[in-house]
Amino acid sequence: MTPTHVLTFASLSLAIAARVTTSADADIALVEDGKARAIIVTAEEPSAATRLAERALNDHLFQMSGTRLPIVRESGLATVNDAGPILYLGDSEAAERLGATSKGLGPGGVLVRTYPSAIVLLGPDDKTPADRFGTWHASVRFMEDALGIRWLWPGELGKVVPARKTIRVGKMDIRYTPSVQQRYIRSMGYNERVEVGLKRLGITKAEYDAAYKEAGKTVSTSGSFFQWQCLGGSLGLAAGHAFGHMWDKYSKDHPDWFAMQPNGSRDQSELSPHRSRLCVSNRELIEAIAKEKVEYLRENPSRKSVSIGPNDGGRSTFCTCPECENLDAPEGRKITLWDFTGKTQRDFEHVSLTDRYVHFWNGIAEIVVRERPDVWLTADAYSVYAAPPVHRTLHPNLAIRFVGIDYMSDELRKAGRADWDAWSQAAKKIYWRPNLLLAGRREGAPFIYVHKLAEDVRYMAHHSLIGTDFDSCAHNWATQGLNYYVLARLLWDADRDVDELIDDYCRAGFGPAASDVKAYLMRIEALSNEIAAQGVGITAPYTPEAIAELRNFLERADEKAAGDPAIVRRIRFLQYGLDFTELQAASYRLLDESNAKGLTPEIRRRASETLTEKWELARQMFLDEPYAVNTPYVYWGGEARFGRLGFTCPKPKTKPPMAPVSNAAKSPGF
């Protein structure tokens, strides 16, 4: 900066304040011809969100132009010669002199505003403990809207950072607080299931860690992909399946506290003791659980909630004792229960168990709130208690995790929407904890439903939704990545136009090939709609003809990419997903053929060839582009089925070479 004169802190602020009355559009130069023209000013003690934002903003400016902006704490402004434009980052006295503060913003809220010679990016941060990252969110909004940066999927390959030696900013004025306070999407990582898949693929844990570490690298400080999308915030509601300890702790002295099985026994030791079912009509059990929760809250006085969600899964069924049965509503929705106490599994029809569970939850809540009237107890609208209660009213301190809505079935989606309406009227607090992102987790196949998703998120956001906890992003970015991306954007702003989001995704990531990539993705959505309408398996629509049609879209996109290495590689990323889908669909057709005709030598031969080719591809693509399809998880979830075709995963003869995953530039992008 040219040392022509020195402005004091007061005179600089007053000079800018005097100019904000003008209505002229801003045209602020941050960088001009590779040279810094502005400075970043923060409070003396910046919040954690501000510190992250200043690093990320400067890193991305450097990646774009080769230049970083000087950073000054506000007390140092008096020593700055010819400050030029100022980017105020985070709440500060200097920003407040412009009239720019976080006052009135809620948790995670943002202010992005330009003045003739200043830019303000801030949020309430530590003033709103439910979401302390408002300034970070504001910086991301600025980097996207003003600088054109996008992050489509994790790692540098998914980042779009335009190269510019001159960076100028036009007029901006955004003041916004997200209505969905908790915006959470779980990110699937290493677990016991992945470990099983790795063994089947002959990939070590060290190779798994190295592949994801390399693939996830970015040139610039970015936070995580999900943090970049402004996810975060917290409702402070404890959740989860709360009674995994019950069998070990109570079965010896209180066997009557556990669910009576259809054979009259309450012994669950051989079925699923750590997923045990309870006799929820038992008053002693209710009092014992309430006592546990009260003791926990006494030991943890800062906690504002506890979970009373029933155990999930397992082989034991729900209680069939007369007392529990009498709590059910006879006119309740029909469900299916199961019985593993015989030689083979027996399924039988029953009415919904929601009313009995509301009785159970209410009983616990009544006792707990005597001690802690401020505490919330979290229960689940899920499983055989997914239907709304018929006769019983929820205790006012009960918060509900709503799991329903399924895009694999139009019928189930419609029922889920109706259930949301009923539960949102029944509970004072309700948030969405769906499993819908897990669709296709055992196959890794394409399944896109972004238009349905946009309709439902918008509807819920305007009908009682206070937060989300999506289970889970399985990291199948080449086959379902558009779902993850659009969902994250909608959780920040549920009223965004989904078609604009899709167009922006394609335009940012694929440039001249955008129209063909969009056609590819929308054709997958159309096939996904067929799955939901017809109730078929997720690989069923991917016939050889459909695969050829989809491949043609990507081939045209590759031609239009004009040799741009980043775009070509992103198209190849999608191609990996299609290649895997082609072999996966062929594998399931062979399974269907074997079920119809028996395992003939010819089917066994073709199965061996197809499944071996798929196994080799799954290994190579994971080590090359692990975010394309999470093949270790797929090989946990679905590959055991192909044992019926006489196939077992081979042992690798040689290790495939690790391709360099990050295409990040070693120097700034100019």
PAGU-126409 format. One line per field, with one value per residue (C-alpha): y, z, x; residue number from 1. Coordinates in Angstrom, 2 decimals. Layout:
PAGU-126409
py: (Y  ...);
pz: (Z  ...);
px: (X  ...);
pos: (NUM  ...);
end
This chain:
PAGU-126409
py: (0.00  3.49  5.34  8.68  9.45  7.88  7.66  7.41  4.77  7.43  9.47  6.37  5.08  8.46  8.94  5.62  6.25  9.57  7.80  5.07  7.44  7.25  4.69  4.08  0.45  -0.79  -1.60  -2.58  -3.83  -6.48  -7.41  -5.58  -7.09  -9.46  -6.78  -6.34  -3.24  -3.90  -5.00  -7.29  -5.78  -7.81  -7.20  -7.31  -10.81  -12.44  -15.28  -18.79  -18.38  -15.17  -16.77  -19.64  -17.23  -14.98  -17.95  -19.43  -16.12  -15.21  -18.70  -18.62  -15.12  -16.40  -19.48  -17.26  -14.41  -15.18  -12.45  -12.36  -9.31  -7.82  -8.60  -5.85  -5.93  -2.80  -1.07  -1.18  0.79  4.07  2.88  1.78  3.99  4.60  1.71  1.58  -0.59  -2.42  -5.85  -5.96  -9.56  -10.37  -8.06  -5.14  -1.56  -0.48  -2.32  -1.01  2.56  1.78  0.61  -3.02  -5.36  -8.83  -7.43  -9.08  -12.05  -15.50  -18.55  -18.93  -15.70  -13.66  -10.09  -9.56  -5.93  -3.61  0.11  2.35  1.61  -1.28  -4.80  -6.27  -10.02  -10.98  -13.11  -13.33  -16.15  -16.65  -14.60  -17.52  -20.76  -22.85  -21.90  -20.00  -19.87  -17.00  -15.12  -18.29  -18.73  -15.08  -15.58  -18.66  -16.77  -14.02  -16.42  -18.09  -15.09  -12.55  -14.73  -17.56  -20.39  -23.64  -26.91  -29.72  -32.70  -33.28  -32.69  -30.33  -32.10  -31.00  -27.41  -24.73  -21.74  -19.29  -17.86  -14.03  -11.60  -8.81  -9.36  -6.73  -6.94  -5.46  -4.42  -7.01  -6.80  -10.05  -10.22  -13.71  -16.20  -19.83  -21.03  -24.60  -24.23  -27.63  -28.50  -31.83  -34.53  -37.41  -38.22  -41.93  -42.88  -46.00  -48.54  -52.27  -52.59  -50.80  -53.09  -56.11  -54.54  -53.70  -57.32  -58.48  -56.00  -56.80  -53.18  -52.42  -49.86  -47.93  -47.81  -46.74  -43.89  -42.82  -42.82  -40.61  -38.34  -37.69  -37.36  -34.93  -32.47  -28.91  -26.19  -23.60  -23.75  -24.72  -26.40  -29.67  -29.97  -29.96  -26.96  -25.10  -25.73  -23.87  -26.98  -26.94  -25.55  -27.57  -28.07  -29.41  -32.46  -35.73  -38.54  -42.14  -45.62  -45.32  -48.79  -50.92  -51.46  -52.75  -56.50  -56.61  -54.37  -55.63  -59.02  -61.09  -59.29  -58.04  -60.46  -59.25  -55.85  -57.34  -57.97  -61.19  -63.05  -64.90  -68.19  -66.72  -66.31  -63.01  -64.38  -62.41  -63.61  -65.69  -63.20  -59.73  -58.77  -55.43  -54.54  -55.86  -55.03  -53.84  -54.47  -50.85  -51.22  -52.19  -49.33  -50.43  -50.33  -46.84  -45.63  -47.25  -45.60  -42.24  -42.62  -43.27  -40.14  -38.00  -39.25  -38.49  -34.97  -34.39  -35.45  -33.33  -30.22  -28.37  -31.01  -29.87  -33.14  -36.92  -39.64  -42.26  -43.73  -47.52  -49.93  -50.56  -53.78  -57.16  -60.43  -60.11  -58.72  -56.27  -57.23  -59.46  -59.44  -58.53  -55.29  -53.95  -55.18  -53.32  -50.04  -50.35  -48.61  -51.36  -49.10  -48.25  -48.68  -52.25  -53.24  -56.42  -57.92  -60.89  -63.95  -65.64  -67.97  -70.87  -72.81  -70.25  -66.62  -66.04  -62.69  -61.66  -58.69  -56.31  -52.79  -49.88  -49.77  -45.97  -45.56  -47.97  -46.16  -42.76  -44.22  -45.36  -42.05  -40.00  -42.03  -41.38  -37.70  -37.10  -38.24  -36.55  -33.12  -33.03  -32.77  -30.78  -28.91  -27.41  -30.75  -32.19  -35.94  -37.16  -40.09  -41.46  -41.67  -44.76  -48.47  -50.00  -46.76  -44.53  -43.92  -41.00  -41.89  -42.52  -41.85  -40.59  -37.07  -36.48  -34.98  -31.33  -31.99  -34.69  -33.85  -36.18  -37.44  -38.09  -40.77  -41.22  -40.45  -42.83  -41.99  -45.63  -45.72  -43.02  -44.65  -44.53  -40.94  -39.90  -41.69  -40.09  -36.60  -37.29  -38.64  -35.50  -33.36  -35.40  -35.64  -31.96  -31.17  -33.64  -32.55  -29.09  -29.87  -32.08  -32.65  -34.84  -37.86  -39.81  -42.80  -41.73  -40.98  -44.66  -45.70  -47.79  -48.03  -51.77  -51.30  -47.92  -47.32  -43.94  -42.74  -39.06  -37.43  -33.75  -32.38  -34.48  -33.55  -29.84  -30.14  -31.93  -29.78  -26.62  -28.02  -29.15  -25.94  -24.09  -26.67  -27.01  -28.31  -27.07  -29.25  -32.27  -35.25  -37.12  -40.65  -40.71  -39.42  -42.71  -40.86  -42.19  -38.82  -40.06  -41.71  -39.71  -36.61  -34.23  -35.29  -34.48  -31.12  -29.96  -31.13  -29.12  -25.99  -26.44  -26.85  -23.41  -21.92  -24.17  -21.78  -21.98  -22.93  -26.47  -26.05  -23.04  -25.14  -27.92  -25.47  -23.79  -27.16  -28.19  -24.81  -24.39  -27.89  -28.69  -25.40  -26.01  -29.56  -28.39  -29.16  -32.77  -33.37  -31.95  -34.20  -37.16  -36.33  -35.64  -38.93  -40.67  -38.81  -40.01  -43.61  -43.10  -41.96  -45.22  -47.14  -45.25  -45.63  -49.32  -50.54  -52.30  -52.77  -49.89  -51.51  -52.65  -49.64  -49.83  -52.07  -52.19  -49.75  -47.29  -47.55  -46.83  -43.77  -42.46  -43.17  -41.15  -38.08  -38.35  -38.94  -35.77  -33.92  -35.11  -33.81  -30.40  -30.18  -29.06  -30.63  -28.66  -31.05  -30.32  -30.73  -33.86  -35.39  -34.50  -36.21  -39.23  -39.16  -39.53  -42.17  -44.28  -44.35  -45.40  -48.11  -49.59  -49.37  -51.24  -54.18  -54.00  -54.11  -57.05  -58.84  -58.51  -59.69  -62.82  -63.31  -63.06  -65.47  -67.97  -67.73  -68.44  -71.20  -72.52  -72.08  -73.62  -73.94  -71.21  -68.77  -69.63  -68.90  -65.56  -64.64  -65.35  -63.12  -60.24  -60.32  -60.58  -57.61  -55.64  -56.55  -55.37  -52.13  -51.57  -51.89  -49.66  -46.91  -46.73  -46.34  -43.86  -41.83  -43.05  -40.41  -41.70  -44.76  -46.02  -49.51  -50.86  -50.07  -51.57  -54.73  -55.01  -54.49  -56.36  -58.64  -61.55  -62.03  -63.20  -66.20  -67.86  -67.58  -69.52  -66.40  -65.43  -62.36  -63.25  -62.22  -59.43  -60.59  -57.18  -53.84  -51.37  -48.16  -45.24  -42.56  -39.02  -37.95  -34.25  -32.19  -29.13  -26.61  -26.34  -22.60  -20.02  -20.50  -17.80);
pz: (0.00  -0.85  2.33  1.52  4.93  8.21  9.36  13.03  14.10  14.83  11.68  9.48  10.97  10.77  7.18  6.17  8.21  6.45  3.09  3.90  3.30  -0.44  -2.48  -5.14  -5.87  -4.26  -6.49  -4.05  -5.13  -2.82  -5.21  -8.33  -10.84  -8.19  -5.53  -2.31  -2.25  0.96  4.52  6.88  10.27  13.26  16.92  19.35  20.44  17.48  18.04  16.97  13.99  12.96  13.20  10.98  8.56  8.25  7.46  4.93  3.25  2.85  1.70  -1.02  -2.12  -2.42  -4.35  -6.71  -7.21  -5.52  -2.93  0.71  2.43  5.49  8.74  11.36  14.82  15.19  17.63  14.91  12.39  13.51  12.26  8.83  5.94  3.33  4.42  1.21  1.35  4.62  5.08  8.63  9.80  12.90  15.42  16.35  17.51  14.09  12.33  14.83  13.97  10.52  12.09  11.36  14.32  15.01  17.22  16.34  14.55  15.88  16.22  13.12  11.63  9.14  8.04  4.68  3.64  1.44  1.86  -0.67  0.88  3.23  3.46  6.66  7.30  10.76  12.91  16.58  17.26  21.00  21.80  20.53  22.01  19.95  16.89  17.46  13.79  12.34  11.13  9.46  7.73  6.62  5.14  3.21  1.83  0.74  -0.82  -2.78  -3.79  -4.35  -5.33  -7.17  -5.08  -4.78  -2.97  -4.64  -2.79  -0.36  -1.45  -3.93  -6.90  -5.62  -5.05  -7.69  -7.12  -10.07  -11.01  -10.99  -10.70  -10.00  -7.50  -7.19  -5.17  -6.14  -3.87  -1.29  1.52  3.29  6.79  7.56  10.38  9.40  10.55  11.02  14.16  14.04  10.54  10.92  8.42  9.85  7.97  7.82  8.79  9.70  11.70  12.17  9.02  6.91  8.42  7.07  3.61  3.66  4.39  1.46  -0.83  0.46  1.55  4.84  7.40  6.66  2.95  3.80  5.99  3.43  0.56  2.39  3.76  0.30  -1.33  1.33  1.02  -0.07  -1.04  1.11  4.69  4.24  7.34  6.52  3.51  5.82  7.76  4.48  3.66  6.87  8.61  12.38  15.25  18.12  19.69  22.81  22.70  23.78  21.49  20.64  21.75  25.52  26.98  25.71  29.28  30.72  30.29  31.90  34.76  35.60  34.03  36.99  39.66  37.55  34.70  34.64  33.36  29.95  27.07  27.11  23.89  22.02  23.65  27.13  27.99  28.96  28.49  25.78  26.51  23.33  21.13  21.48  25.08  24.21  22.07  24.58  24.52  27.68  29.33  29.05  31.13  34.21  36.72  38.62  35.37  34.59  38.06  37.82  34.45  35.76  38.78  36.45  34.47  37.61  38.98  35.67  35.65  39.22  38.23  35.08  36.09  32.85  30.78  29.53  28.03  28.24  25.79  26.46  22.95  22.81  21.59  17.86  15.90  17.44  17.31  20.39  19.69  21.60  24.71  24.28  27.92  28.52  30.35  27.40  24.87  26.76  26.26  22.46  20.47  18.79  15.81  15.41  12.14  11.18  11.57  11.39  14.40  14.42  16.52  16.62  19.52  17.25  14.78  12.03  12.01  12.23  11.30  12.56  12.23  15.12  15.74  16.16  19.50  19.66  22.36  24.71  24.19  24.83  28.13  28.88  27.92  29.79  32.93  32.88  32.05  34.88  37.44  35.89  35.51  39.20  39.82  36.69  35.19  32.52  31.11  27.76  27.21  23.67  22.21  18.69  16.09  14.52  13.82  15.13  16.98  13.92  13.55  15.57  18.87  18.66  22.22  24.26  24.52  24.80  27.96  27.20  27.97  25.32  22.15  19.17  16.68  13.55  11.32  8.66  4.91  2.43  -1.19  -2.22  -2.14  -3.13  -0.87  2.16  1.39  1.32  4.62  6.14  5.24  6.91  10.00  10.17  10.28  13.14  15.20  14.74  16.26  19.10  20.17  21.18  19.74  16.70  14.50  11.52  11.92  8.70  7.22  3.66  2.83  3.44  0.39  -1.79  0.83  0.18  -3.58  -4.10  -7.07  -8.29  -6.57  -6.88  -5.41  -5.07  -6.21  -3.67  -1.05  -1.75  -1.44  1.89  3.47  2.52  3.84  7.14  7.63  7.50  9.68  13.02  11.97  14.40  13.40  11.56  12.19  8.89  9.04  7.09  4.26  3.07  0.74  -2.55  -4.18  -7.78  -7.54  -4.90  -4.35  -5.74  -2.89  -0.27  -1.82  -2.35  1.10  2.77  0.85  1.68  5.38  5.33  3.30  2.78  0.29  -2.25  -5.74  -6.28  -10.06  -9.50  -7.14  -9.72  -12.49  -10.28  -9.29  -12.94  -14.17  -11.40  -11.60  -15.30  -17.21  -20.94  -20.15  -17.69  -19.86  -20.49  -16.85  -15.82  -18.36  -16.89  -13.33  -14.22  -16.12  -12.95  -10.99  -13.49  -13.04  -9.27  -9.56  -11.38  -8.45  -6.01  -8.15  -8.93  -5.67  -7.43  -6.29  -6.58  -9.39  -11.40  -13.78  -14.74  -17.74  -20.45  -22.46  -19.56  -18.88  -22.55  -22.48  -19.34  -20.71  -23.81  -21.65  -20.01  -23.32  -24.74  -21.57  -21.93  -25.51  -24.41  -21.50  -24.09  -22.27  -19.04  -16.65  -13.62  -15.53  -17.31  -13.99  -12.43  -15.35  -14.83  -11.17  -12.26  -14.78  -11.97  -10.36  -13.63  -14.31  -10.87  -11.30  -14.60  -12.96  -9.82  -11.84  -13.87  -10.62  -9.33  -12.65  -12.34  -8.82  -10.09  -12.93  -10.49  -8.23  -11.22  -12.94  -10.27  -10.18  -13.49  -14.55  -17.14  -14.58  -12.18  -14.90  -15.87  -12.22  -11.51  -14.40  -13.52  -9.78  -10.17  -12.55  -10.11  -7.21  -9.12  -10.06  -6.50  -5.20  -7.83  -7.69  -3.91  -3.89  -6.78  -5.95  -2.59  -2.50  -5.75  -4.15  -0.63  -1.87  1.50  2.95  -0.09  0.29  3.90  3.07  -0.10  -1.31  1.00  -1.12  -4.02  -2.09  -3.53  -6.92  -5.67  -5.46  -2.77  -2.92  -4.18  -2.50  -4.31  -6.28  -6.33  -4.79  -7.35  -7.44  -5.47  -8.01  -6.78  -5.73  -5.19  -8.35  -6.28  -7.82  -6.18  -6.71  -6.82  -9.46  -11.94);
px: (0.00  1.24  2.38  0.75  -0.76  -1.74  -5.35  -6.18  -8.70  -11.35  -10.84  -10.82  -14.07  -15.78  -14.65  -16.19  -19.32  -19.79  -19.82  -22.33  -25.23  -24.59  -26.49  -23.90  -23.10  -19.92  -16.96  -14.27  -10.87  -9.45  -6.64  -5.57  -3.16  -1.85  -1.33  -3.28  -5.46  -7.39  -6.75  -8.63  -9.53  -10.74  -11.42  -8.51  -9.51  -11.25  -13.68  -12.74  -15.07  -13.32  -9.88  -10.95  -12.58  -9.53  -7.27  -9.69  -10.46  -6.80  -5.85  -8.49  -7.52  -3.96  -5.07  -7.04  -4.56  -1.25  -1.93  -2.94  -4.40  -2.68  -4.53  -4.77  -6.35  -8.44  -6.07  -3.42  -5.47  -3.89  -0.52  -1.72  -0.65  -3.36  -5.53  -7.53  -10.68  -11.19  -12.76  -14.12  -14.25  -16.28  -17.88  -15.62  -15.84  -14.62  -17.45  -19.96  -19.00  -20.36  -23.58  -22.72  -23.22  -24.54  -27.28  -30.57  -29.01  -29.87  -27.60  -25.45  -26.78  -24.75  -24.27  -22.56  -22.64  -20.63  -20.08  -18.31  -14.92  -15.60  -16.94  -18.38  -18.59  -19.78  -22.06  -22.98  -20.48  -19.97  -23.07  -25.15  -23.76  -26.19  -24.11  -20.86  -19.81  -21.80  -18.71  -17.46  -20.82  -20.67  -17.20  -18.36  -21.35  -18.95  -16.43  -19.21  -21.32  -18.53  -15.57  -17.36  -15.89  -17.84  -17.24  -19.16  -17.69  -14.81  -11.23  -9.62  -11.18  -14.57  -13.42  -13.93  -11.64  -11.55  -8.16  -8.18  -5.31  -7.80  -10.60  -13.30  -16.50  -19.86  -22.69  -23.83  -26.35  -27.25  -28.68  -29.93  -30.43  -31.11  -34.52  -33.29  -31.22  -29.48  -28.29  -26.54  -25.63  -23.63  -20.45  -19.74  -16.22  -14.29  -16.29  -16.66  -18.73  -16.15  -13.52  -15.42  -15.53  -11.85  -10.98  -13.11  -11.35  -7.88  -7.31  -5.60  -6.69  -3.48  -4.35  -7.90  -6.64  -4.06  -6.58  -9.06  -6.36  -4.97  -8.39  -9.57  -6.70  -7.39  -4.94  -6.69  -7.91  -11.52  -12.89  -14.60  -16.88  -19.90  -18.63  -18.15  -21.82  -22.76  -23.98  -23.76  -25.73  -27.11  -30.51  -28.84  -31.10  -29.52  -30.58  -29.93  -30.91  -30.75  -31.14  -28.28  -27.07  -30.33  -29.87  -26.44  -27.53  -31.00  -31.81  -30.62  -32.63  -35.52  -36.22  -39.85  -38.67  -37.92  -40.28  -42.24  -41.58  -44.34  -43.26  -43.85  -40.16  -38.53  -35.01  -33.21  -29.69  -29.52  -31.38  -29.85  -29.08  -27.51  -30.52  -33.01  -36.71  -38.42  -41.77  -42.82  -45.99  -43.94  -44.13  -41.03  -39.05  -40.33  -39.33  -35.89  -35.17  -36.40  -34.13  -31.16  -31.95  -32.34  -29.02  -27.33  -28.73  -27.58  -24.08  -24.27  -26.24  -25.42  -27.23  -30.61  -31.83  -31.65  -32.57  -35.21  -35.18  -35.77  -33.14  -32.97  -32.53  -31.88  -33.78  -35.96  -39.41  -41.58  -43.47  -46.51  -47.64  -51.32  -50.46  -48.44  -51.01  -53.75  -51.88  -52.10  -54.82  -56.92  -57.58  -53.88  -51.99  -51.16  -47.51  -45.44  -43.67  -41.32  -40.62  -37.21  -37.96  -38.87  -36.75  -37.40  -38.43  -42.18  -43.72  -47.15  -49.46  -50.06  -51.27  -48.86  -47.04  -46.89  -49.55  -47.80  -44.50  -46.08  -47.32  -43.76  -42.13  -44.71  -44.19  -40.45  -40.92  -43.39  -40.82  -37.78  -39.37  -40.30  -36.58  -35.67  -38.65  -36.37  -35.18  -36.25  -36.54  -35.96  -37.89  -38.29  -41.04  -39.54  -39.85  -43.11  -43.86  -43.51  -47.25  -48.65  -50.38  -54.10  -55.32  -52.40  -51.00  -47.26  -45.83  -44.94  -41.26  -40.95  -39.01  -39.42  -36.83  -38.84  -37.34  -40.03  -40.03  -38.47  -37.67  -37.44  -41.25  -43.74  -46.30  -44.00  -43.05  -46.71  -47.35  -44.26  -45.45  -48.81  -47.04  -44.89  -48.02  -49.47  -46.28  -45.46  -48.84  -48.30  -44.80  -43.59  -40.18  -39.60  -36.59  -35.89  -33.58  -34.14  -32.33  -33.02  -29.37  -28.66  -30.68  -28.40  -25.68  -25.37  -25.15  -23.47  -25.77  -27.05  -30.21  -31.10  -34.20  -33.33  -36.71  -38.61  -36.06  -36.50  -40.28  -40.04  -37.34  -39.22  -42.50  -41.01  -39.07  -42.39  -44.16  -42.36  -38.91  -36.26  -33.32  -31.98  -29.74  -29.38  -28.01  -25.76  -23.63  -22.14  -19.72  -21.02  -20.32  -20.18  -23.60  -25.48  -23.37  -25.98  -28.30  -25.68  -24.86  -28.44  -29.50  -26.75  -27.75  -31.42  -30.75  -29.15  -32.01  -35.03  -36.59  -33.77  -34.90  -33.67  -33.30  -31.06  -28.96  -28.65  -27.74  -25.16  -23.64  -23.26  -22.08  -19.50  -18.08  -18.34  -18.28  -18.88  -20.01  -22.69  -25.71  -24.69  -23.80  -27.16  -28.90  -26.98  -28.02  -31.63  -31.88  -30.70  -33.37  -35.99  -34.78  -34.88  -38.48  -39.24  -37.77  -40.00  -43.12  -42.67  -41.12  -38.22  -34.63  -32.21  -30.17  -33.21  -33.47  -29.79  -30.24  -27.56  -29.69  -29.95  -26.23  -25.47  -27.73  -26.04  -22.59  -23.44  -24.16  -20.75  -18.96  -20.52  -19.57  -15.99  -15.86  -17.12  -14.67  -12.11  -9.22  -9.71  -7.94  -10.10  -13.36  -12.13  -11.24  -14.59  -16.31  -14.08  -15.12  -18.75  -17.72  -16.26  -19.69  -21.33  -18.73  -19.32  -23.09  -22.94  -21.17  -23.31  -26.54  -25.18  -24.34  -27.90  -29.34  -27.20  -28.51  -32.10  -31.31  -29.82  -32.86  -35.10  -33.08  -30.78  -27.01  -26.06  -22.39  -22.95  -24.38  -21.55  -18.98  -20.52  -20.94  -17.28  -16.19  -18.53  -17.96  -14.20  -14.19  -16.33  -14.03  -10.98  -12.70  -13.91  -10.34  -8.83  -11.43  -11.27  -7.52  -7.75  -10.90  -12.25  -14.99  -16.53  -18.16  -17.53  -16.76  -15.53  -18.96  -20.69  -18.62  -19.75  -23.41  -24.15  -21.41  -22.22  -25.36  -23.24  -22.02  -25.14  -23.44  -20.45  -18.29  -15.82  -13.65  -10.17  -6.98  -5.14  -2.12  -0.51  -1.30  -2.69  -0.71  -2.09  -2.99  -2.44  -5.93  -5.39  -5.14  -4.41  -2.08  1.31  1.20  -1.58  -4.25  -3.26);
pos: (1  2  3  4  5  6  7  8  9  10  11  12  13  14  15  16  17  18  19  20  21  22  23  24  25  26  27  28  29  30  31  32  33  34  35  36  37  38  39  40  41  42  43  44  45  46  47  48  49  50  51  52  53  54  55  56  57  58  59  60  61  62  63  64  65  66  67  68  69  70  71  72  73  74  75  76  77  78  79  80  81  82  83  84  85  86  87  88  89  90  91  92  93  94  95  96  97  98  99  100  101  102  103  104  105  106  107  108  109  110  111  112  113  114  115  116  117  118  119  120  121  122  123  124  125  126  127  128  129  130  131  132  133  134  135  136  137  138  139  140  141  142  143  144  145  146  147  148  149  150  151  152  153  154  155  156  157  158  159  160  161  162  163  164  165  166  167  168  169  170  171  172  173  174  175  176  177  178  179  180  181  182  183  184  185  186  187  188  189  190  191  192  193  194  195  196  197  198  199  200  201  202  203  204  205  206  207  208  209  210  211  212  213  214  215  216  217  218  219  220  221  222  223  224  225  226  227  228  229  230  231  232  233  234  235  236  237  238  239  240  241  242  243  244  245  246  247  248  249  250  251  252  253  254  255  256  257  258  259  260  261  262  263  264  265  266  267  268  269  270  271  272  273  274  275  276  277  278  279  280  281  282  283  284  285  286  287  288  289  290  291  292  293  294  295  296  297  298  299  300  301  302  303  304  305  306  307  308  309  310  311  312  313  314  315  316  317  318  319  320  321  322  323  324  325  326  327  328  329  330  331  332  333  334  335  336  337  338  339  340  341  342  343  344  345  346  347  348  349  350  351  352  353  354  355  356  357  358  359  360  361  362  363  364  365  366  367  368  369  370  371  372  373  374  375  376  377  378  379  380  381  382  383  384  385  386  387  388  389  390  391  392  393  394  395  396  397  398  399  400  401  402  403  404  405  406  407  408  409  410  411  412  413  414  415  416  417  418  419  420  421  422  423  424  425  426  427  428  429  430  431  432  433  434  435  436  437  438  439  440  441  442  443  444  445  446  447  448  449  450  451  452  453  454  455  456  457  458  459  460  461  462  463  464  465  466  467  468  469  470  471  472  473  474  475  476  477  478  479  480  481  482  483  484  485  486  487  488  489  490  491  492  493  494  495  496  497  498  499  500  501  502  503  504  505  506  507  508  509  510  511  512  513  514  515  516  517  518  519  520  521  522  523  524  525  526  527  528  529  530  531  532  533  534  535  536  537  538  539  540  541  542  543  544  545  546  547  548  549  550  551  552  553  554  555  556  557  558  559  560  561  562  563  564  565  566  567  568  569  570  571  572  573  574  575  576  577  578  579  580  581  582  583  584  585  586  587  588  589  590  591  592  593  594  595  596  597  598  599  600  601  602  603  604  605  606  607  608  609  610  611  612  613  614  615  616  617  618  619  620  621  622  623  624  625  626  627  628  629  630  631  632  633  634  635  636  637  638  639  640  641  642  643  644  645  646  647  648  649  650  651  652  653  654  655  656  657  658  659  660  661  662  663  664  665  666  667  668  669  670);
end
